[in-house]
Amino acid sequence: MKLVETKCAACGSPIYVYEDFVREEMYCTLHCMESASSGEFFGKKNVELYAL
């Protein structure tokens, strides 16, 4: 397996994953994934829910 670099679809940060796991849209964090699907950023309360 080979590591490849892709970019977060929301913020553009580099993400390093095995080439077999690369998808069309990838996200570096849950925050980026959720903000991309909702079109806006979370408030602090929603982020704390994921930390539980």
Secondary structure, DSSP 8 states (H G I E B T S, - for coil): --EEEEEBTTT--EEEEEGGG--SSB-SSHHHHHHHHHSS---HHHHHHHH-
